[in-house]
Protein backbone atom coordinates (compact mmCIF):
# COMPACT_ATOMS: atom_id res chain seq x y z
CA UNK A 1 0.00 0.00 0.00
CA UNK A 2 2.83 2.40 0.87
CA UNK A 3 4.42 1.67 -2.50
CA UNK A 4 1.21 2.66 -4.36
CA UNK A 5 0.94 5.92 -2.41
CA UNK A 6 4.60 6.72 -3.07
CA UNK A 7 4.28 5.97 -6.80
CA UNK A 8 1.15 8.13 -6.98
CA UNK A 9 2.95 11.03 -5.32
CA UNK A 10 5.87 10.71 -7.73
CA UNK A 11 3.55 10.68 -10.75
CA UNK A 12 1.65 13.76 -9.52
CA UNK A 13 4.98 15.53 -8.94
CA UNK A 14 6.15 14.74 -12.46
CA UNK A 15 2.89 15.96 -13.99
CA UNK A 16 3.17 19.30 -12.17
CA UNK A 17 6.92 19.70 -12.67
CA UNK A 18 6.64 20.24 -16.45
CA UNK A 19 4.34 23.29 -16.43
CA UNK A 20 6.11 24.84 -13.44
CA UNK A 21 9.52 24.47 -15.05
CA UNK A 22 8.22 26.14 -18.23
CA UNK A 23 7.30 29.26 -16.27
CA UNK A 24 10.94 29.99 -15.42
CA UNK A 25 12.37 28.98 -18.80
CA UNK A 26 15.11 31.29 -20.02
CA UNK A 27 16.16 31.25 -23.64
CA UNK A 28 14.44 31.18 -27.01
CA UNK A 29 11.03 29.56 -27.27
CA UNK A 30 9.22 29.10 -30.56
CA UNK A 31 5.47 29.45 -30.97
CA UNK A 32 3.79 28.40 -34.22
CA UNK A 33 0.04 28.90 -34.65
CA UNK A 34 -0.41 26.19 -37.30
CA UNK A 35 1.97 23.25 -37.28
CA UNK A 36 0.45 21.66 -40.40
CA UNK A 37 -1.35 22.79 -43.50
CA UNK A 38 -2.92 20.49 -46.09
CA UNK A 39 -2.57 21.90 -49.59
CA UNK A 40 -4.88 19.22 -50.93
CA UNK A 41 -4.34 17.73 -54.38
CA UNK A 42 -1.53 19.51 -56.22
CA UNK A 43 -0.69 18.93 -59.87
CA UNK A 44 2.86 17.79 -60.56
CA UNK A 45 5.13 20.74 -61.27
CA UNK A 46 2.76 23.30 -59.73
CA UNK A 47 4.26 25.76 -57.30
CA UNK A 48 2.47 26.03 -53.99
CA UNK A 49 3.20 27.99 -50.85
CA UNK A 50 1.86 28.56 -47.37
CA UNK A 51 2.88 31.18 -44.83
CA UNK A 52 3.37 30.03 -41.25
CA UNK A 53 3.45 32.58 -38.46
CA UNK A 54 6.46 31.90 -36.25
CA UNK A 55 6.98 33.87 -33.06
CA UNK A 56 9.74 33.88 -30.46
CA UNK A 57 8.05 34.04 -27.05
CA UNK A 58 11.26 33.38 -25.16
CA UNK A 59 13.70 35.73 -23.51
CA UNK A 60 16.62 35.26 -25.92
CA UNK A 61 17.19 35.39 -29.69
CA UNK A 62 15.64 32.51 -31.64
CA UNK A 63 17.75 31.21 -34.52
CA UNK A 64 16.10 28.87 -37.04
CA UNK A 65 18.89 26.96 -38.75
CA UNK A 66 16.97 24.41 -40.81
CA UNK A 67 13.44 23.94 -42.13
CA UNK A 68 12.39 20.68 -43.71
CA UNK A 69 9.00 20.25 -45.43
CA UNK A 70 7.34 16.85 -45.43
CORZI-V756146 format. One record per residue. N is the residue number from 1. NEAR is the number of other ideal C-beta (glycine too) atoms within 10 Angstrom. D_LAST is the distance of its C-alpha to the last C-alpha in whole Angstrom. Layout:
BEGIN
n near d_last
N NEAR D_LAST
N NEAR D_LAST
END
This chain:
BEGIN
n near d_last
1 5 49
2 6 49
3 7 46
4 8 44
5 9 45
6 10 44
7 10 40
8 10 40
9 10 41
10 10 38
11 10 35
12 10 36
13 9 37
14 9 33
15 9 32
16 10 34
17 10 33
18 8 29
19 8 30
20 8 33
21 9 31
22 9 29
23 6 32
24 6 33
25 11 30
26 8 30
27 9 28
28 14 24
29 14 22
30 11 19
31 11 19
32 10 16
33 8 18
34 9 15
35 6 12
36 8 10
37 10 11
38 6 11
39 9 12
40 6 14
41 6 15
42 9 14
43 6 17
44 4 16
45 5 16
46 8 16
47 5 15
48 9 13
49 5 13
50 10 13
51 7 15
52 11 14
53 8 18
54 12 18
55 11 21
56 14 23
57 10 25
58 14 26
59 10 30
60 10 28
61 8 26
62 14 22
63 7 21
64 9 17
65 4 17
66 4 13
67 7 10
68 4 7
69 4 4
70 3 0
END
